[in-house]
Every structure is written in C-alpha cells, then in structure tokens.
Amino acid sequence: MAVIDVASARRRVQAHLQQLLGAVPGQDPTGNWVLPAGSARIMVNVAQPNPAAPPLVVVASPLLAQVQVSYELLAAINQLNAQLSFTRVYWLNGFVFASTELLAETVDAPELATVISQLAQVADAYDDQLRGRFGGLLPFAQGAAPVGPLGPQAVPVSDPGLPPPPPGAVSMSAPSPAAMVPAAASPAGAGVAGTVPAGLSPIPPPPLGEQPTVTG
C-alpha cells in the first residue's frame, strides 16, 4: 500500500477536525490549526520529518514562551514526563511544549478527539503553574513570539547554554535513593509516577474529573 502524502494527510485531518467541531478551526500563518483549551491552545498540523516515513499528525500545545532554560526547569519537565502517559513535555528554543504524534494514515476522528482532550487537560493544568515558577509568557499573550511550524525537528534546536547544576543538587544520572522523595500521585490513567530530587517541589497532577471538551 502506498504511503499517504502530506497533502492528502492534511485533507484527512482537516475533515476529522471539521467533523469534531462542526467547522474547520482557524490556522496560524504557518498552517497550524489552533483550538482553544481554557487558558491554553491546542495546535494540530501534519509533518513528515523523514521523507521515507509516513506523515505524522502532530498535536501540541505551547505551555510557555520566551522562558529561559535552567536546571530547575528541566528537572520539573522531567518530573512531568515521568507522570504523564502518551504526552511528552520539552523545552525548545525558548518554548515549553507538550506534544504527541499519531500516524496520519490511520488516525480517525475519535482517536484525534481523545488525544486533543488529553493534551488540553495537561496544557490547561500546567501552563500557569510553570509560568508562576519559571517566568516567561503565555504563548498567545500580547507580545509573545510566534510559535512557528510544528513537528519533530521542524525548527533547528539551538544550544541553550545550560549552566551547570547548582551547588548541592542531586545528580540526575546517579541519584542517591536516600535523597529521593516520591512524586505526587498520578491522575487516573497516567503512567507510574517518577521520583523528584529532594528540595524540588513536586508539580501536582492535573485535577481529576470531566475531560475538557473540544469546542470551536
């Protein structure tokens, strides 16, 4: 079976979004479909980082913009990644993103709706928390830098110039069991919670309850 091309994949994803929302959501200048999700935004696009591989549906939410990378920020992001399922959080060129990918060839509307709702819950729960701890701007606030195209390696990764860990910090490569404390309990359906270096405040999980709905 021939691999679906990017143009066909975009038409397929757009039809799914229209089915879910009743209308095609707006797009930013780089072609990302943008959906509101509380204080956050969910962005959907199609990318093909490897021409020999099938296109991917990229579902992402920028949690912070114009935030400086630091040891503490990366430790908090690592803690989130230990708690979350099917979603990864990362710093890239001044942004903190939460994202996931699906195969464009096989994605259907219910699967896309589930992923959007899960990512919306994570984004709406953590964007303000991370901003309160590490500064930066909400990505869609006035004066924030544009997000740009989505997708693995869509934007070259710049050297963050990360400073060394602060004095007395626990080594993340070989932590001492006595210096580790349990992380906050994961929400229902999340992966096994990781551990957090002593002295770093745990980030609480998203609140339990009704999943966010995808609205136009």
Secondary structure, DSSP 8 states (H G I E B T S, - for coil): -----HHHHHHHHHHHHHHHHSS---B-TTS-EEEEETTEEEEEEEE-SSTTS--EEEEEEEEEBS----HHHHHHHHHHHHH-SS-EEEEETTEEEEEEEEETTT--HHHHHHHHHHHHHHHHHHHHHHHHHH--B-TTSTT-------STTSS-----------TT---SSS--GGGEEE-----TT-----EEETTS--------SS------
